[in-house]
Amino acid sequence: MEETANKYYTWIDTAKCIGIFLVIYGHGGLAIPPIKELIYTFHMPLFFMLSGLLYHPISLKQTLKKDWHTLIIPYFLLNLLCLLPFLFNIFKNTFTFEGLFQRLGAIVLGLGYEHGFWIPVSTPCWFLISLFFARIIFAIFYKNLSNKTILMICLISIASTLFLHYQDIDLLIPIDSALLAMPFLCIGYKMKPILLKYDITRNKCIMFCITVLSFLLMCFVCYFNGMVDINKCIYGKSIISFYLGGTLGALSIYALSKCFYIRGGYCHTLAIGTLLIIGLNLLMIECIKKVCFIIFPQIEMSFLTGLFIAVVCLLLFYPIILMVRRYFPIILGGRK
């Protein structure tokens, strides 16, 4: 039992590391369009399914108290950190109170994209607010998360998403993103008995085959469905294909992680620092880009260049996470 538990935590860390690398690679113009479309098909569904996988039913009051510390406080702190470069404009005489209000308003709303008057600060942080709302929906039904209840949550979420889409309604606050992502949370929760308890030590060949097959099917779905983005509530040509592609992609990463889980502190540290990487990766990417263009002024963005910057970005976050984990764990949601 102890050995199984250790493997469970190890493969979860591996899956998070793969997912957070894809988050970095999909941002800042690093990935070429076809690869970006592929990444967006499943990289955020992967994290929503992971959240469902690790979810333990607790009351609404307990959920609000817990997620305030693990999601909301880190959300505001990460946004305030990303706001610092704008505040430094005071010394350049380019600072405006209107610009400050535009950014603070976007932070309060939880916006992950520019919309009219509002200018988001750390756009990837939409995930934290969206996950917060999704977990609240789960907590409302925590006493009876039966198959019928889960199905009802999924159908209501999908129906609400379609209604908002066809009525061209943007809620600004990422409740709409939470509704779109809710079925992934439900899928993760219902697959918990399989993914957490299934021992693959004697069936690595089968798991590898599942990885390859799931990934190939996901590529086909991505080619058919086109670009998706949970942040902007874009599900492509078909919402069914959207959920199918996201689930297949996430399952391929889970199967791969179970086959080749990475032991050691590096992977575990990056997994703990997932929120920090989500919040600050765009800032880090821009800094690395500027340094690269200073050292190599003739360099052009390409597949290899983007991949290199993404790898460097992930490596640089390691010592930062160690420092934050020791001195400012509140930014990591208290994760240790």
C-alpha positions in Angstrom: 0.0 0.0 0.0 2.8 2.4 0.9 4.6 1.7 -2.4 1.4 2.4 -4.4 0.8 5.6 -2.5 4.3 6.8 -3.3 3.8 6.0 -7.0 0.5 7.9 -7.0 2.0 11.1 -5.7 5.0 10.7 -8.0 3.1 10.4 -11.2 0.8 13.3 -10.2 3.9 15.5 -9.9 5.1 14.3 -13.2 1.8 15.1 -14.9 1.8 18.6 -13.3 5.4 19.2 -14.6 4.5 18.2 -18.1 1.3 20.3 -18.0 3.1 23.4 -16.6 5.8 23.1 -19.3 3.0 23.1 -21.9 1.5 26.2 -20.3 4.8 28.0 -20.7 5.4 26.8 -24.2 1.9 27.8 -25.2 2.3 31.4 -24.0 4.3 34.4 -25.2 4.3 33.5 -28.8 6.8 30.6 -28.2 4.9 27.8 -30.0 4.1 27.9 -33.7 0.4 28.0 -34.5 -0.2 24.3 -35.2 1.5 23.3 -32.0 -0.2 26.0 -30.0 -3.6 24.7 -31.2 -2.6 21.2 -30.1 -1.4 22.4 -26.7 -4.5 24.5 -26.1 -6.7 21.4 -26.8 -5.7 19.7 -23.6 -3.2 21.6 -21.4 -5.9 23.3 -19.2 -8.3 20.4 -19.3 -5.4 18.4 -17.8 -5.3 20.7 -14.8 -9.1 20.8 -14.3 -9.2 17.0 -14.5 -6.4 16.8 -12.0 -8.3 19.0 -9.7 -11.3 16.7 -10.0 -9.1 13.7 -9.5 -7.7 15.1 -6.2 -11.1 16.5 -5.0 -12.4 15.4 -1.6 -16.0 16.4 -0.9 -16.2 19.1 1.7 -18.9 21.6 2.6 -19.4 25.0 0.9 -18.1 26.8 4.0 -15.0 24.6 4.2 -14.4 25.0 0.5 -14.6 28.8 0.7 -12.2 28.9 3.7 -9.7 26.5 2.1 -9.7 28.0 -1.4 -9.5 31.5 -0.1 -6.0 30.6 1.1 -5.0 28.2 -1.7 -6.4 30.1 -4.7 -7.7 33.6 -4.0 -4.8 35.0 -1.9 -2.2 33.7 -4.4 -4.3 35.1 -7.2 -4.1 38.7 -5.8 -0.5 38.4 -4.7 0.7 37.1 -8.2 -1.2 39.9 -9.9 0.3 42.5 -7.6 3.8 41.2 -8.4 3.0 41.4 -12.1 1.7 45.0 -11.6 5.1 46.2 -10.4 6.6 46.8 -13.9 3.7 49.2 -14.6 4.1 50.9 -11.2 7.8 51.5 -12.1 6.5 53.8 -14.9 6.2 56.5 -12.2 10.0 57.0 -12.6 9.6 57.3 -16.4 6.7 59.8 -16.3 4.5 57.4 -18.2 2.4 56.4 -15.3 -1.3 57.2 -15.3 -4.0 56.7 -12.7 -6.4 55.7 -15.4 -4.0 52.9 -16.4 -3.7 51.8 -12.8 -7.5 51.7 -12.5 -7.9 49.7 -15.7 -5.5 47.1 -14.3 -6.8 47.0 -10.8 -10.4 46.6 -12.1 -9.3 43.7 -14.3 -7.7 42.0 -11.3 -10.9 42.4 -9.3 -13.0 41.0 -12.1 -10.6 38.1 -12.7 -10.2 38.9 -16.4 -7.7 36.8 -18.4 -7.9 38.9 -21.6 -8.3 42.5 -22.7 -11.9 43.6 -22.8 -12.9 47.2 -23.6 -11.7 49.5 -20.9 -10.0 46.8 -18.8 -6.4 45.6 -19.1 -5.5 42.3 -17.3 -2.2 42.1 -15.5 -1.4 38.4 -15.2 -3.7 36.9 -17.8 -3.0 33.2 -17.0 -4.3 33.8 -13.4 -7.8 33.5 -14.8 -7.4 29.8 -14.1 -7.3 30.3 -10.3 -10.6 32.2 -10.3 -12.2 29.8 -12.7 -11.1 26.8 -10.6 -12.4 28.6 -7.5 -15.9 28.9 -9.0 -15.8 25.4 -10.3 -15.0 24.0 -6.9 -17.8 26.1 -5.4 -20.3 24.4 -7.8 -18.9 21.0 -6.6 -19.2 22.0 -3.0 -22.9 22.9 -3.3 -23.6 19.2 -4.1 -20.9 17.8 -1.9 -23.3 15.6 0.1 -24.6 13.8 -3.0 -22.0 13.5 -5.8 -23.7 10.5 -7.4 -23.6 9.7 -11.1 -26.9 11.4 -11.6 -25.7 14.5 -9.8 -22.5 14.6 -11.8 -24.4 14.2 -15.0 -26.8 17.0 -14.1 -23.9 19.3 -13.3 -22.3 18.5 -16.7 -25.5 19.0 -18.6 -26.3 22.3 -16.9 -22.8 23.6 -17.4 -22.8 22.7 -21.1 -26.3 24.1 -21.6 -25.2 27.4 -19.9 -22.1 27.6 -22.0 -24.1 27.1 -25.2 -26.6 29.7 -24.1 -24.0 32.3 -23.3 -22.2 31.5 -26.6 -25.2 31.9 -28.9 -26.5 34.9 -27.0 -23.0 36.5 -27.3 -22.8 37.2 -23.6 -19.5 37.8 -21.9 -19.7 37.6 -18.1 -16.2 39.2 -17.7 -15.9 37.4 -14.4 -14.6 33.9 -15.4 -17.7 32.1 -14.2 -18.3 31.3 -17.9 -14.9 29.7 -18.1 -15.7 27.7 -15.0 -18.9 26.4 -16.6 -17.1 25.4 -19.7 -14.4 23.6 -17.7 -16.8 22.0 -15.2 -17.2 18.7 -17.2 -13.5 18.1 -17.0 -13.6 18.5 -13.3 -16.4 15.9 -13.2 -14.6 13.5 -15.5 -11.5 13.7 -13.3 -13.6 13.1 -10.2 -15.4 10.1 -11.6 -12.1 8.6 -13.0 -10.5 8.7 -9.5 -11.0 5.0 -8.8 -9.3 4.0 -12.1 -6.4 6.6 -12.2 -5.5 6.4 -8.5 -6.0 2.8 -7.7 -4.9 1.1 -10.9 -1.4 -0.4 -10.5 0.5 -0.3 -13.8 3.7 -1.9 -12.6 2.9 -5.0 -14.7 1.1 -3.3 -17.5 3.4 -0.5 -18.7 3.2 -1.7 -22.2 -0.6 -1.3 -22.1 -0.3 2.2 -20.6 2.2 3.2 -23.2 -0.2 2.0 -25.9 -3.0 4.0 -24.3 -0.7 7.1 -24.3 0.1 6.8 -28.0 -3.5 6.0 -29.0 -5.0 8.8 -26.9 -2.5 11.3 -28.2 -3.1 10.3 -31.9 -6.9 10.5 -31.4 -6.5 13.9 -29.7 -4.4 15.2 -32.7 -7.2 14.1 -35.1 -9.8 15.9 -33.0 -7.7 19.0 -32.8 -7.3 19.1 -36.5 -11.0 18.8 -37.0 -12.1 21.2 -34.2 -9.5 24.0 -34.5 -8.3 26.4 -31.9 -9.9 26.3 -28.4 -9.3 28.5 -25.3 -11.2 28.0 -22.0 -10.1 31.4 -20.9 -12.1 33.1 -23.7 -14.8 30.4 -23.8 -13.8 29.3 -27.3 -14.6 25.6 -27.8 -13.9 25.4 -31.5 -16.3 24.0 -34.1 -17.9 21.4 -31.8 -18.3 21.4 -28.1 -18.4 17.6 -28.1 -15.1 17.6 -29.9 -13.8 20.1 -27.4 -14.5 17.8 -24.5 -13.3 14.7 -26.3 -10.0 16.3 -27.4 -9.3 17.7 -23.9 -10.1 14.4 -22.2 -8.0 12.3 -24.6 -5.1 14.7 -24.3 -5.2 14.7 -20.5 -5.5 10.9 -20.4 -2.4 10.6 -22.7 -0.4 12.7 -20.2 -1.7 10.7 -17.2 -0.8 7.4 -18.9 2.6 8.7 -19.9 3.2 10.0 -16.3 2.2 6.6 -14.8 4.6 4.8 -17.2 7.6 7.1 -16.7 7.1 8.9 -13.4 10.1 11.0 -12.3 11.4 10.6 -8.8 13.3 13.4 -7.1 12.9 16.8 -5.6 13.1 18.8 -8.8 9.8 17.5 -10.2 8.1 17.7 -6.9 9.3 21.3 -6.4 8.0 22.4 -9.8 4.7 20.7 -9.0 4.3 22.6 -5.8 5.2 25.8 -7.6 2.5 25.4 -10.3 0.6 28.5 -9.2 3.7 30.6 -9.2 4.6 29.5 -12.7 1.1 30.1 -14.0 1.1 33.6 -12.6 4.6 34.7 -13.5 5.4 32.8 -16.7 4.6 35.6 -19.1 6.8 38.0 -17.2 9.7 35.4 -17.2 9.3 34.7 -20.9 9.5 38.4 -21.8 12.7 38.8 -19.6 14.3 35.7 -21.3 13.4 37.0 -24.7 15.0 40.4 -24.1 18.2 38.7 -22.9 18.2 36.4 -25.9 17.7 39.2 -28.4 20.5 41.2 -26.7 23.0 38.3 -26.9 21.8 37.1 -30.3 20.3 40.1 -32.1 19.8 38.2 -35.3 17.8 35.4 -33.7 14.3 34.7 -35.0 11.4 33.0 -33.3 11.1 29.4 -34.5 10.1 26.0 -33.2 13.5 25.4 -31.6 13.9 28.9 -30.3 10.5 28.8 -28.6 11.3 25.3 -27.1 14.6 26.6 -25.8 13.1 29.6 -24.1 10.3 27.4 -22.6 13.0 25.0 -21.1 15.1 27.9 -19.8 12.0 29.5 -18.2 11.1 26.2 -16.4 14.6 25.8 -15.1 14.8 29.3 -13.8 11.6 28.9 -11.9 13.2 26.1 -9.8 15.3 28.3 -7.5 12.6 30.9 -7.3 10.1 28.3 -6.1 12.6 27.1 -3.5 13.0 30.6 -2.2 9.2 31.4 -2.2 8.5 28.0 -0.6 10.8 28.8 2.3 10.1 32.5 2.9 6.7 33.3 1.2 4.7 30.0 1.1 1.5 32.1 1.1 2.1 32.8 -2.6 2.0 29.1 -3.2 -1.3 28.7 -1.4 0.6 27.3 1.6 1.7 24.3 -0.4 4.9 22.6 1.1 
